[in-house]
Amino acid sequence: MELPRIRPTRAEVDLGALVRNVRALRSVAPGVALLAMVKADAYGHGAALIARALETEGVEMLGVALVEEGLALRQAGVGTDILVLGGAYEGAWEAMVQVGLCPAVFREDHLEALAAAARKLGTVPRAHLKVDTGMARLGAQPQEVPALLARARVLQVDVQGVMSHFANADLADAGVTQEQLKMFRAVLAQVDAAGFRPRWRHLANSAAMVALPAAREGESLNLVRPGLALYGISPAPWIVPPQPLEPVLSWKTAVVHLKTVPPGTAVSYGGTWTAQRPTRIATLPVGYADGYPRRLSNRGQVLVRGQRAPLVGRVCMDLCMVDVTDVAGAALGDEVVLLGRQGSEQVGAVELAGWLETIPYEVLCGVGARVPRVAVRTTAGAVPRPVP
């Protein structure tokens, strides 16, 4: 049974904006397939909600980090091919094969376990071979590729893809990125020489997809992996897609208490902020247990009636306070935007990340599980409407 939504705090997920972002990204790389990244609960947007919309839009493949994430999407009825990129697969091979998840592999023990699970279940093992070209995180070293391919041939593993991952594609200095691209092309030559013809060859994330045409030219590199851009945010200020992207997530709540305090009143735990004048304090039902970081205390801003209002005092576990003295007419029940647009004002993930001295990825992924994701759908420039 689905619990009713009582608290006004929610994250609105604009599926119309998502679809327009997909189409904008396809225009950047026409003829190249999309592996849409939906790991980390689709960057905080709600993985099942996002995956179903992407499936309807015809995205060729979905990407997750964890086996559990892929299993959850299958349980939600998502049938699109899913690539599991995380590599921590011990004890999960049969579960992956059983529901048709495709793993990224980069060690011989991966190939052995995958082949054994597929034999047991009477199916053909398939995988993408992951190569480390400079990230130094996961992946086989280039010199290990021939032996892995030889073992894959013996075990009859269908190597459907070869992949790597850029470390610096969002940096304006492209030296490391160019070296990685060169190394990956050399690996692809090894793969071809070994007689393998993988359908997919990919290493472009959002940054490389937009800013590095050589990483998605459509022939030797024919699959791209948009993540942050899919959700409407450029991975770096200097990367500007030819068509504008639209933020997909808005985080909202409402004023649940309002009072005027006299000068000298300390607000919230520790008294880190003190009123310097008669001050209208609005209490909001959102806090760090919802993923609204305590580090925003006395530095963040929200939108009330289309105006910015500063956070005052420490963000609490379930509540926080803002100064609405200068917001004319502020009242109980007013909608408050924590992340998103209200009127002509906007608090974007990049700005919020700046207050937190982090990156927008962390802001989006940090929206807590107890914040309900509410699907809305807009046409360009329209007011969001709930999705039935």
C-alpha positions as CSV (number, residue, x, y, z in Angstrom):
1,M,0.0,0.0,0.0
2,E,1.4,3.4,-1.0
3,L,1.4,5.8,2.0
4,P,-0.3,9.2,1.5
5,R,1.8,12.3,1.1
6,I,1.1,14.5,4.0
7,R,4.3,16.6,4.4
8,P,4.6,19.3,1.6
9,T,8.3,18.4,1.0
10,R,8.7,16.7,-2.3
11,A,11.0,16.5,-5.3
12,E,9.2,17.2,-8.6
13,V,10.6,15.2,-11.5
14,D,9.8,16.8,-14.9
15,L,9.5,14.0,-17.4
16,G,8.8,16.4,-20.2
17,A,12.2,18.1,-19.5
18,L,13.8,14.7,-19.4
19,V,12.5,13.8,-22.8
20,R,13.6,17.1,-24.3
21,N,17.1,16.7,-22.9
22,V,17.3,13.2,-24.5
23,R,16.3,14.7,-27.8
24,A,18.8,17.6,-27.4
25,L,21.6,15.1,-26.7
26,R,20.7,13.0,-29.6
27,S,21.0,16.1,-31.8
28,V,24.6,16.4,-30.5
29,A,25.5,12.9,-31.6
30,P,23.1,11.8,-34.4
31,G,23.3,8.2,-35.2
32,V,25.1,7.3,-32.0
33,A,23.2,5.1,-29.4
34,L,22.5,6.3,-25.9
35,L,23.4,4.4,-22.7
36,A,21.5,6.6,-20.2
37,M,23.0,6.5,-16.7
38,V,20.4,5.8,-14.1
39,K,22.7,4.8,-11.3
40,A,22.4,6.3,-7.8
41,D,18.6,6.4,-8.1
42,A,19.0,8.2,-11.4
43,Y,21.2,10.8,-9.8
44,G,18.5,11.3,-7.1
45,H,15.6,11.6,-9.5
46,G,14.0,8.2,-8.9
47,A,15.5,5.3,-11.0
48,A,12.3,3.5,-11.8
49,L,10.4,6.7,-12.7
50,I,13.3,7.9,-14.9
51,A,14.0,4.5,-16.5
52,R,10.4,3.9,-17.6
53,A,10.3,7.4,-19.2
54,L,13.6,6.7,-21.0
55,E,12.4,3.3,-22.2
56,T,9.3,5.0,-23.6
57,E,11.6,7.4,-25.4
58,G,13.5,4.6,-27.0
59,V,16.9,4.9,-25.2
60,E,19.0,1.9,-26.3
61,M,20.5,1.0,-23.0
62,L,20.5,1.9,-19.3
63,G,23.5,2.1,-17.0
64,V,23.7,1.3,-13.3
65,A,26.6,0.9,-10.9
66,L,25.2,-1.9,-8.7
67,V,23.7,-5.3,-9.4
68,E,21.0,-4.3,-6.9
69,E,20.1,-1.2,-8.9
70,G,19.6,-3.4,-12.0
71,L,17.5,-5.9,-10.2
72,A,15.3,-3.2,-8.8
73,L,14.7,-1.8,-12.3
74,R,13.7,-5.3,-13.5
75,Q,11.3,-5.6,-10.6
76,A,9.8,-2.3,-11.6
77,G,9.1,-3.8,-15.1
78,V,11.9,-2.1,-17.0
79,G,12.8,-4.3,-20.0
80,T,15.5,-2.2,-21.7
81,D,19.0,-3.7,-21.8
82,I,20.9,-2.7,-18.6
83,L,24.7,-2.6,-18.2
84,V,26.1,-3.0,-14.7
85,L,29.3,-1.0,-14.5
86,G,30.3,-1.4,-10.8
87,G,32.3,-4.6,-10.8
88,A,31.5,-5.9,-7.3
89,Y,29.8,-9.0,-8.5
90,E,30.8,-11.8,-6.1
91,G,27.8,-14.0,-5.5
92,A,25.6,-12.1,-8.0
93,W,26.4,-13.7,-11.3
94,E,23.4,-16.0,-11.5
95,A,21.1,-13.1,-10.4
96,M,22.4,-10.9,-13.2
97,V,22.1,-13.6,-15.9
98,Q,18.7,-14.7,-14.7
99,V,17.1,-11.2,-15.3
100,G,19.2,-10.3,-18.3
101,L,21.6,-7.8,-16.8
102,C,24.9,-7.3,-18.8
103,P,28.0,-6.9,-16.6
104,A,31.2,-5.0,-17.3
105,V,34.1,-7.5,-16.9
106,F,37.8,-6.9,-16.5
107,R,39.3,-10.0,-14.8
108,E,39.5,-13.6,-15.7
109,D,37.6,-14.6,-12.6
110,H,34.7,-12.4,-13.9
111,L,34.7,-14.3,-17.1
112,E,34.8,-17.7,-15.3
113,A,32.0,-16.9,-13.0
114,L,29.8,-15.3,-15.7
115,A,30.3,-18.3,-18.0
116,A,29.5,-20.8,-15.1
117,A,26.3,-18.9,-14.2
118,A,25.2,-18.8,-17.9
119,R,25.8,-22.5,-18.3
120,K,23.8,-23.3,-15.2
121,L,20.9,-21.3,-16.5
122,G,21.2,-22.5,-20.1
123,T,21.9,-19.2,-21.7
124,V,24.8,-17.4,-23.5
125,P,27.1,-15.3,-21.3
126,R,27.5,-11.7,-22.5
127,A,29.5,-8.8,-21.2
128,H,31.2,-5.5,-22.0
129,L,35.0,-5.6,-21.5
130,K,36.1,-2.6,-19.4
131,V,39.6,-1.2,-19.9
132,D,41.5,1.2,-17.7
133,T,43.0,3.9,-19.9
134,G,43.9,6.3,-17.2
135,M,41.2,6.5,-14.5
136,A,43.1,3.9,-12.3
137,R,39.8,2.8,-10.8
138,L,38.3,-0.3,-12.4
139,G,39.2,-2.0,-15.6
140,A,41.8,-4.2,-17.2
141,Q,45.2,-2.8,-18.1
142,P,45.6,-2.5,-21.9
143,Q,48.3,-5.2,-21.8
144,E,45.9,-7.6,-20.2
145,V,43.3,-7.4,-22.9
146,P,44.7,-10.1,-25.3
147,A,44.7,-12.7,-22.5
148,L,41.2,-11.7,-21.4
149,L,39.9,-12.0,-25.0
150,A,41.5,-15.4,-25.4
151,R,39.8,-16.6,-22.2
152,A,36.5,-15.1,-23.3
153,R,36.8,-17.1,-26.6
154,V,37.5,-20.4,-24.7
155,L,34.5,-19.7,-22.4
156,Q,32.3,-18.6,-25.3
157,V,31.5,-15.3,-23.7
158,D,29.8,-12.9,-26.1
159,V,31.8,-9.7,-25.7
160,Q,29.1,-7.3,-26.9
161,G,31.0,-4.1,-25.9
162,V,34.4,-2.6,-25.1
163,M,34.5,0.4,-22.8
164,S,36.6,2.8,-20.8
165,H,36.0,5.9,-18.8
166,F,37.4,9.4,-19.1
167,A,39.0,11.0,-16.0
168,N,39.3,14.6,-17.0
169,A,36.8,15.2,-19.8
170,D,35.1,18.0,-17.9
171,L,38.4,20.0,-17.7
172,A,39.3,22.5,-20.3
173,D,42.9,21.0,-20.5
174,A,42.3,18.1,-22.9
175,G,45.7,16.5,-22.7
176,V,44.9,13.6,-20.5
177,T,41.6,13.1,-22.3
178,Q,43.3,12.9,-25.7
179,E,45.8,10.4,-24.3
180,Q,43.0,8.2,-23.0
181,L,41.2,8.4,-26.4
182,K,44.4,7.4,-28.2
183,M,45.0,4.5,-25.8
184,F,41.4,3.3,-26.2
185,R,41.7,3.3,-29.9
186,A,44.8,1.1,-29.6
187,V,42.8,-1.3,-27.4
188,L,40.1,-1.5,-30.1
189,A,42.7,-2.4,-32.6
190,Q,43.8,-5.2,-30.3
191,V,40.2,-6.4,-30.1
192,D,39.8,-6.3,-33.9
193,A,43.1,-8.2,-34.4
194,A,41.9,-10.9,-32.0
195,G,38.9,-11.4,-34.3
196,F,36.2,-9.9,-32.0
197,R,33.6,-7.6,-33.4
198,P,31.8,-6.1,-30.4
199,R,28.6,-4.2,-31.3
200,W,29.3,-1.4,-28.8
201,R,32.4,0.7,-28.2
202,H,32.2,3.5,-25.7
203,L,33.9,5.8,-23.3
204,A,32.1,9.2,-23.7
205,N,30.4,10.6,-20.6
206,S,28.3,13.8,-20.7
207,A,31.3,16.1,-21.0
208,A,33.0,14.1,-23.8
209,M,29.7,13.6,-25.6
210,V,29.1,17.3,-25.9
211,A,32.7,18.7,-26.1
212,L,34.7,15.9,-27.9
213,P,33.3,14.8,-31.2
214,A,36.1,12.3,-31.7
215,A,34.7,10.3,-28.7
216,R,31.3,9.8,-30.4
217,E,32.0,9.8,-34.1
218,G,29.6,6.9,-34.7
219,E,31.8,4.3,-36.4
220,S,34.6,3.1,-34.1
221,L,32.8,4.8,-31.1
222,N,29.1,4.3,-31.4
223,L,27.6,4.5,-27.9
224,V,27.7,7.4,-25.4
225,R,26.9,7.5,-21.7
226,P,25.1,10.7,-20.7
227,G,24.6,11.2,-17.0
228,L,24.4,14.7,-15.5
229,A,23.5,16.3,-18.9
230,L,20.5,14.0,-19.1
231,Y,19.2,15.6,-16.0
232,G,19.6,19.1,-17.4
233,I,23.0,20.2,-16.0
234,S,26.2,20.8,-17.9
235,P,29.2,19.0,-16.4
236,A,31.3,22.2,-16.6
237,P,30.6,25.9,-17.3
238,W,32.6,25.9,-20.5
239,I,30.7,23.0,-22.0
240,V,27.6,24.4,-23.7
241,P,25.4,22.1,-25.7
242,P,24.0,23.5,-29.0
243,Q,20.5,23.1,-27.6
244,P,19.8,24.2,-24.1
245,L,19.2,21.6,-21.4
246,E,16.5,21.8,-18.8
247,P,16.8,20.8,-15.1
248,V,14.6,17.9,-14.4
249,L,14.4,18.0,-10.6
250,S,12.8,20.7,-8.5
251,W,12.9,20.3,-4.7
252,K,10.0,22.0,-2.9
253,T,8.4,22.4,0.5
254,A,6.1,24.9,2.3
255,V,6.0,27.2,5.3
256,V,4.5,25.3,8.3
257,H,5.1,27.9,11.0
258,L,5.6,31.6,11.0
259,K,6.5,34.0,13.8
260,T,8.1,37.4,14.6
261,V,11.0,37.4,17.0
262,P,12.6,40.5,18.6
263,P,16.2,41.6,18.1
264,G,18.6,39.5,20.0
265,T,16.7,36.3,19.5
266,A,19.0,33.3,18.8
267,V,17.7,30.8,16.2
268,S,18.2,27.0,16.2
269,Y,20.8,24.8,17.9
270,G,23.8,26.5,19.2
271,G,22.5,30.0,18.6
272,T,24.7,30.5,15.6
273,W,22.5,33.2,14.2
274,T,20.9,36.1,16.1
275,A,18.2,38.5,14.9
276,Q,19.4,42.0,14.5
277,R,15.9,43.5,14.0
278,P,12.3,42.3,14.5
279,T,12.4,39.3,12.2
280,R,9.8,37.0,10.6
281,I,11.0,33.4,10.9
282,A,9.5,30.8,8.6
283,T,9.9,27.2,9.6
284,L,10.2,24.6,6.8
285,P,9.6,20.8,7.2
286,V,12.9,19.7,5.6
287,G,16.3,19.0,7.2
288,Y,19.5,17.0,6.9
289,A,17.6,13.7,7.3
290,D,16.1,14.6,3.9
291,G,19.5,15.3,2.4
292,Y,19.2,19.1,2.9
293,P,22.8,19.5,4.2
294,R,23.6,21.0,7.6
295,R,26.5,22.8,5.8
296,L,23.9,25.2,4.3
297,S,23.3,26.6,7.8
298,N,23.5,30.4,7.6
299,R,24.7,30.4,4.0
300,G,22.0,28.8,1.8
301,Q,19.0,30.6,0.3
302,V,15.5,29.5,-0.7
303,L,12.7,31.0,-2.8
304,V,9.5,32.3,-1.3
305,R,7.0,34.2,-3.4
306,G,9.6,34.5,-6.1
307,Q,12.1,36.1,-3.7
308,R,15.3,34.8,-2.1
309,A,15.2,34.2,1.6
310,P,18.3,33.3,3.6
311,L,18.6,30.2,5.8
312,V,19.2,31.3,9.4
313,G,20.5,29.2,12.2
314,R,21.5,25.6,11.9
315,V,19.6,23.2,9.7
316,C,18.1,20.6,11.9
317,M,17.3,16.9,11.2
318,D,13.8,17.5,10.1
319,L,13.3,21.3,10.0
320,C,15.1,24.5,9.0
321,M,14.4,28.2,9.3
322,V,14.5,31.1,6.9
323,D,14.2,34.9,7.3
324,V,11.2,36.1,5.4
325,T,11.1,39.6,6.8
326,D,11.7,41.1,3.4
327,V,9.2,38.9,1.6
328,A,6.0,40.9,1.5
329,G,3.0,38.8,2.4
330,A,4.8,35.7,3.3
331,A,2.2,33.4,4.9
332,L,1.6,29.9,6.3
333,G,1.4,27.4,3.5
334,D,3.5,29.3,1.0
335,E,5.4,27.1,-1.4
336,V,9.1,27.2,-0.9
337,V,11.6,26.2,-3.5
338,L,14.9,24.7,-2.2
339,L,16.1,23.8,-5.7
340,G,14.5,25.0,-8.9
341,R,12.7,28.0,-10.2
342,Q,10.0,30.2,-8.8
343,G,8.9,33.2,-10.8
344,S,12.0,34.9,-12.3
345,E,14.3,33.5,-9.6
346,Q,16.1,30.2,-9.6
347,V,18.3,28.3,-7.3
348,G,20.2,25.8,-9.5
349,A,22.2,22.7,-8.5
350,V,25.4,24.5,-9.5
351,E,24.7,27.4,-7.2
352,L,23.7,25.1,-4.3
353,A,26.8,23.1,-4.9
354,G,28.8,26.3,-4.7
355,W,27.5,27.1,-1.2
356,L,28.4,23.5,-0.2
357,E,31.8,23.6,-1.9
358,T,31.0,20.5,-3.8
359,I,29.7,19.4,-7.2
360,P,26.1,19.3,-8.5
361,Y,26.3,15.5,-8.8
362,E,26.5,15.3,-5.0
363,V,23.6,17.8,-4.6
364,L,21.2,15.7,-6.7
365,C,22.3,12.3,-5.4
366,G,21.9,13.6,-1.9
367,V,18.2,14.2,-2.0
368,G,17.0,11.7,0.6
369,A,14.9,8.6,0.2
370,R,12.1,10.0,2.4
371,V,11.5,12.8,0.0
372,P,8.8,11.6,-2.4
373,R,9.5,11.9,-6.1
374,V,6.5,13.3,-7.8
375,A,6.3,13.0,-11.6
376,V,5.2,16.1,-13.5
377,R,5.3,16.7,-17.2
378,T,5.7,20.0,-19.0
379,T,5.7,21.2,-22.6
380,A,8.5,23.7,-23.1
381,G,7.8,26.8,-21.0
382,A,4.6,25.4,-19.5
383,V,3.6,25.1,-15.9
384,P,4.3,21.5,-14.6
385,R,1.3,19.2,-14.3
386,P,1.2,16.0,-12.3
387,V,1.5,12.7,-14.2
388,P,-1.4,10.5,-13.5
